[in-house]
């Protein structure tokens, strides 16, 4: 990705309403032509059906192009199910704007892994919803975004879900 001068805009997605709102917000307000939009999703645990998966547990999956992460069969091997709404937002944005959309999957604690993603990809900026993030409802709501805001070097935008 280094050959392009496009920025790398990360959006933390867990396929909740709040994360779809963050994704829409990023597309409408942040992303511009030539950028990479990287959907970062964190799955709670790793299923070792696959030798190569073990390798990815620490570094995350390779960057998965939109055409692949739109395919249920491809995502099944990663143990991740993107919802139709998120895929629709991504596919529409890819058609309407000259941007490259990819997904990267991590396994583990979203607080740590989103910070890791920001550092390793590395992200130019990150957009995250203020609630949700997977099965971590048992944690204090918002703690993922708070942790990320306090621990990543790149600018972070927290998109609020209005209830």
Residue frames as qw, qx, qy, qz and C-alpha x, y, z in Angstrom:
[[0.000, 0.884, 0.467, 0.000, 0.00, 0.00, 0.00],
 [0.418, -0.617, 0.032, 0.666, 2.98, 2.27, 0.44],
 [0.387, 0.133, 0.485, 0.773, 3.18, 3.12, -3.26],
 [0.029, -0.734, -0.501, -0.457, 0.02, 5.22, -3.07],
 [0.124, 0.207, -0.354, 0.904, -0.20, 8.53, -1.33],
 [0.544, -0.505, -0.425, -0.518, -3.74, 7.68, -0.29],
 [0.282, -0.455, 0.584, -0.610, -4.42, 7.91, 3.41],
 [0.416, -0.119, -0.901, -0.006, -5.32, 4.82, 5.37],
 [0.454, -0.330, 0.173, -0.810, -8.58, 5.44, 7.17],
 [0.220, -0.057, -0.963, 0.148, -9.53, 2.76, 9.66],
 [0.589, -0.327, -0.013, -0.739, -13.06, 2.11, 10.90],
 [0.125, -0.120, 0.932, -0.318, -13.63, -0.30, 13.76],
 [0.638, -0.059, -0.338, -0.690, -16.58, -2.49, 12.75],
 [0.206, -0.072, 0.930, -0.295, -18.46, -5.07, 14.78],
 [0.174, -0.267, -0.794, -0.518, -21.53, -5.07, 12.50],
 [0.065, -0.570, -0.664, 0.479, -23.66, -3.35, 15.15],
 [0.189, 0.890, 0.385, 0.151, -25.88, -0.36, 14.33],
 [0.291, -0.900, 0.115, 0.304, -23.34, 1.89, 16.00],
 [0.516, -0.336, 0.549, 0.565, -20.48, 0.58, 13.89],
 [0.422, 0.540, 0.597, 0.417, -22.52, 1.00, 10.69],
 [0.017, -0.979, -0.200, 0.041, -23.14, 4.59, 11.73],
 [0.430, -0.703, 0.348, 0.448, -19.39, 5.08, 12.26],
 [0.551, 0.074, 0.644, 0.526, -18.69, 3.54, 8.83],
 [0.272, 0.792, 0.483, 0.256, -21.22, 5.81, 7.13],
 [0.207, -0.953, -0.009, 0.220, -19.82, 8.80, 8.95],
 [0.526, -0.449, 0.479, 0.540, -16.28, 7.98, 7.84],
 [0.476, 0.347, 0.638, 0.497, -17.38, 7.58, 4.22],
 [0.120, 0.893, 0.395, 0.180, -19.34, 10.84, 4.23],
 [0.220, -0.975, 0.033, 0.019, -16.90, 12.99, 6.19],
 [0.526, -0.658, 0.457, 0.283, -13.39, 11.57, 6.11],
 [0.688, 0.037, 0.613, 0.386, -12.67, 9.41, 3.09],
 [0.365, 0.771, -0.121, -0.507, -11.65, 11.08, -0.14],
 [0.842, 0.515, -0.137, -0.086, -10.55, 9.90, -3.55],
 [0.523, 0.574, -0.575, 0.257, -7.47, 7.69, -3.51],
 [0.384, -0.520, 0.597, -0.476, -7.82, 6.70, 0.14],
 [0.437, -0.029, -0.899, 0.001, -7.80, 3.22, 1.58],
 [0.617, -0.416, 0.148, -0.651, -10.76, 2.49, 3.82],
 [0.383, 0.182, -0.891, 0.163, -9.82, -0.32, 6.17],
 [0.734, -0.450, -0.119, -0.495, -12.58, -2.04, 8.10],
 [0.181, 0.366, -0.825, 0.390, -11.05, -3.40, 11.27],
 [0.794, -0.355, -0.169, -0.463, -12.95, -6.14, 12.97],
 [0.030, -0.440, 0.822, -0.359, -11.96, -8.06, 16.07],
 [0.791, -0.184, -0.491, -0.314, -13.28, -11.58, 16.52],
 [0.609, -0.670, 0.292, -0.308, -13.31, -12.89, 20.09],
 [0.664, -0.407, 0.622, 0.078, -11.54, -16.17, 19.46],
 [0.267, 0.549, -0.675, -0.414, -9.60, -18.08, 16.94],
 [0.927, 0.061, 0.305, -0.209, -10.70, -21.36, 15.37],
 [0.161, -0.571, 0.720, 0.360, -7.78, -23.39, 14.15],
 [0.871, 0.352, 0.310, -0.145, -9.29, -25.08, 11.12],
 [0.644, 0.734, -0.040, 0.209, -6.44, -23.82, 9.13],
 [0.779, -0.157, -0.103, 0.599, -2.67, -23.88, 9.60],
 [0.324, 0.419, 0.062, 0.846, -2.20, -20.37, 8.28],
 [0.379, -0.792, -0.279, -0.389, -4.75, -19.04, 10.75],
 [0.752, -0.513, -0.203, 0.360, -2.42, -19.77, 13.61],
 [0.537, 0.127, 0.077, 0.830, 0.10, -17.47, 12.04],
 [0.024, -0.582, -0.266, -0.768, -2.44, -14.65, 11.91],
 [0.508, -0.676, -0.525, 0.097, -3.51, -14.84, 15.51],
 [0.470, -0.522, -0.142, 0.698, -0.86, -12.34, 16.57],
 [0.200, -0.185, 0.291, 0.917, -0.64, -10.16, 13.44],
 [0.506, 0.504, 0.254, -0.652, -4.21, -10.30, 12.19],
 [0.755, 0.415, 0.497, 0.107, -5.46, -11.51, 8.83],
 [0.367, 0.059, 0.397, 0.839, -4.03, -10.31, 5.56],
 [0.292, 0.347, 0.064, -0.889, -5.89, -7.34, 4.05],
 [0.371, 0.338, 0.861, 0.086, -9.03, -8.86, 2.53],
 [0.049, -0.032, -0.373, -0.926, -10.37, -7.07, -0.57],
 [0.507, 0.137, 0.252, -0.813, -14.02, -6.02, -0.65],
 [0.689, 0.192, -0.504, -0.485, -14.85, -8.58, -3.34],
 [0.488, 0.066, -0.853, 0.172, -13.68, -11.32, -0.97],
 [0.021, 0.071, 0.717, -0.693, -15.10, -10.08, 2.30],
 [0.575, 0.102, -0.040, -0.811, -18.47, -9.78, 0.54],
 [0.684, 0.092, -0.672, -0.270, -18.39, -13.57, 0.04],
 [0.758, -0.498, 0.183, -0.380, -19.83, -15.56, 2.93],
 [0.981, 0.044, -0.134, 0.135, -17.69, -18.60, 2.06],
 [0.499, 0.509, -0.353, 0.606, -14.47, -16.61, 2.32],
 [0.260, -0.614, 0.316, -0.675, -15.48, -15.02, 5.62],
 [0.912, -0.320, -0.103, -0.234, -16.50, -18.35, 7.07],
 [0.836, 0.134, -0.349, 0.402, -12.89, -19.47, 7.17],
 [0.190, 0.417, -0.370, 0.809, -12.09, -16.43, 9.28],
 [0.290, -0.448, -0.779, 0.331, -15.06, -17.11, 11.55],
 [0.033, 0.338, 0.176, -0.924, -16.52, -13.65, 10.84],
 [0.226, 0.571, 0.758, 0.220, -20.00, -12.86, 9.48],
 [0.008, -0.103, 0.040, 0.994, -20.33, -9.35, 8.08],
 [0.358, 0.544, 0.663, -0.370, -23.99, -8.31, 8.00],
 [0.443, 0.580, 0.547, 0.410, -25.76, -7.28, 4.81],
 [0.036, -0.980, -0.184, 0.062, -26.02, -3.65, 5.95],
 [0.422, -0.707, 0.362, 0.437, -22.27, -3.24, 6.41],
 [0.548, 0.048, 0.655, 0.518, -21.54, -4.93, 3.07],
 [0.295, 0.793, 0.494, 0.202, -24.09, -2.72, 1.37],
 [0.161, -0.956, 0.044, 0.240, -22.50, 0.45, 2.78],
 [0.485, -0.493, 0.533, 0.486, -19.03, -0.72, 1.70],
 [0.509, 0.280, 0.685, 0.440, -20.07, -1.81, -1.80],
 [0.194, 0.909, 0.364, 0.068, -22.01, 1.40, -2.41],
 [0.255, -0.884, 0.207, 0.333, -19.06, 3.52, -1.27],
 [0.548, -0.240, 0.622, 0.506, -16.68, 1.56, -3.50],
 [0.431, 0.563, 0.608, 0.358, -18.94, 2.22, -6.51],
 [0.054, 0.958, 0.276, 0.059, -19.46, 5.90, -5.77],
 [0.190, -0.926, 0.305, 0.119, -15.96, 6.94, -4.74],
 [0.721, 0.508, -0.443, 0.159, -12.50, 6.15, -6.05],
 [0.380, -0.642, 0.579, -0.328, -11.37, 4.41, -2.90],
 [0.565, 0.171, -0.807, -0.008, -10.01, 0.99, -2.06],
 [0.667, -0.466, 0.229, -0.534, -11.89, -0.87, 0.66],
 [0.570, 0.190, -0.789, 0.127, -10.32, -3.77, 2.53],
 [0.735, -0.596, -0.010, -0.323, -10.98, -5.59, 5.78],
 [0.372, 0.397, -0.758, 0.361, -8.50, -6.77, 8.35],
 [0.793, -0.477, -0.258, -0.280, -9.50, -9.19, 11.09],
 [0.100, 0.483, -0.720, 0.488, -7.86, -9.53, 14.46],
 [0.725, -0.364, -0.575, -0.107, -8.55, -12.00, 17.22],
 [0.471, -0.108, -0.557, 0.676, -8.60, -11.11, 20.89],
 [0.151, -0.681, -0.460, 0.550, -9.40, -8.06, 22.98],
 [0.367, 0.797, 0.343, 0.336, -10.74, -5.24, 20.78],
 [0.235, -0.960, 0.065, 0.138, -9.08, -2.61, 22.96],
 [0.544, -0.510, 0.505, 0.434, -5.63, -4.03, 22.34],
 [0.605, 0.230, 0.636, 0.419, -6.15, -5.14, 18.77],
 [0.294, 0.898, 0.295, 0.139, -7.57, -1.89, 17.46],
 [0.255, -0.901, 0.266, 0.229, -4.59, -0.06, 18.95],
 [0.621, -0.247, 0.625, 0.403, -2.29, -2.60, 17.34],
 [0.547, 0.589, 0.526, 0.277, -3.99, -2.11, 13.97],
 [0.089, 0.993, 0.058, -0.053, -3.53, 1.64, 14.16],
 [0.370, -0.754, 0.467, 0.277, 0.17, 1.20, 14.78],
 [0.582, -0.170, 0.723, 0.331, 0.95, -1.66, 12.40],
 [0.615, 0.630, 0.471, 0.061, -1.10, -0.88, 9.31],
 [0.146, -0.328, -0.538, 0.763, -0.39, 2.08, 10.11],
 [0.116, 0.771, 0.618, 0.105, -3.56, 4.17, 10.06],
 [0.187, 0.367, 0.043, 0.910, -3.70, 7.84, 9.15],
 [0.366, -0.215, 0.321, -0.847, -6.83, 8.13, 11.23],
 [0.151, -0.180, -0.970, 0.069, -9.39, 5.92, 12.93],
 [0.495, -0.255, -0.074, -0.827, -13.17, 6.17, 13.28],
 [0.235, -0.099, -0.941, 0.223, -14.88, 4.17, 16.01],
 [0.464, -0.592, -0.412, -0.514, -18.41, 4.00, 17.40],
 [0.150, -0.518, 0.523, -0.660, -18.88, 4.80, 21.07],
 [0.670, -0.205, 0.566, -0.434, -20.70, 1.62, 21.96],
 [0.933, 0.292, -0.082, -0.192, -20.85, -1.99, 20.95],
 [0.227, 0.616, -0.754, 0.020, -17.79, -3.90, 19.80],
 [0.544, 0.135, -0.822, -0.104, -18.88, -7.43, 19.73],
 [0.704, -0.403, -0.583, -0.038, -19.45, -9.74, 22.61],
 [0.414, 0.041, -0.490, 0.766, -17.87, -7.35, 25.05],
 [0.351, -0.664, -0.288, -0.594, -21.18, -5.97, 26.26],
 [0.734, -0.540, -0.369, 0.183, -20.19, -7.25, 29.67],
 [0.492, -0.061, -0.138, 0.858, -17.44, -4.67, 29.72],
 [0.036, 0.675, 0.309, -0.669, -18.34, -1.12, 30.50],
 [0.524, 0.730, 0.397, 0.186, -19.91, 0.39, 27.40],
 [0.188, 0.970, -0.088, 0.124, -17.60, 2.77, 25.68],
 [0.614, -0.660, 0.364, 0.234, -14.51, 1.40, 27.32],
 [0.773, 0.206, 0.395, 0.452, -13.19, 0.20, 23.97],
 [0.353, 0.808, 0.161, 0.443, -13.37, 3.63, 22.38],
 [0.358, -0.920, 0.149, -0.056, -12.01, 5.31, 25.53],
 [0.782, -0.369, 0.377, 0.331, -9.07, 2.95, 25.64],
 [0.679, 0.418, 0.354, 0.489, -8.35, 3.42, 21.94],
 [0.108, 0.948, 0.080, 0.287, -8.55, 7.22, 22.12],
 [0.460, -0.847, 0.268, 0.006, -6.05, 7.21, 24.96],
 [0.731, -0.372, 0.515, 0.250, -3.63, 4.76, 23.44],
 [0.728, 0.414, 0.384, 0.389, -3.25, 5.29, 19.71],
 [0.365, -0.327, 0.155, 0.858, -0.98, 7.79, 18.05],
 [0.082, 0.290, 0.558, 0.773, -3.23, 8.63, 15.10],
 [0.346, -0.058, 0.150, -0.924, -6.24, 10.95, 15.35],
 [0.024, -0.285, -0.958, 0.032, -9.40, 9.13, 16.47],
 [0.395, -0.176, -0.116, -0.894, -12.98, 10.19, 15.82],
 [0.098, 0.201, 0.924, -0.311, -15.61, 8.70, 18.12],
 [0.334, -0.224, -0.461, -0.791, -19.01, 8.63, 16.44],
 [0.278, -0.007, 0.694, -0.664, -21.84, 8.67, 18.94],
 [0.198, -0.356, -0.854, -0.323, -24.88, 6.47, 18.63],
 [0.306, -0.198, 0.202, -0.909, -27.87, 8.52, 19.65],
 [0.250, -0.302, -0.920, -0.006, -30.38, 6.61, 21.69]]
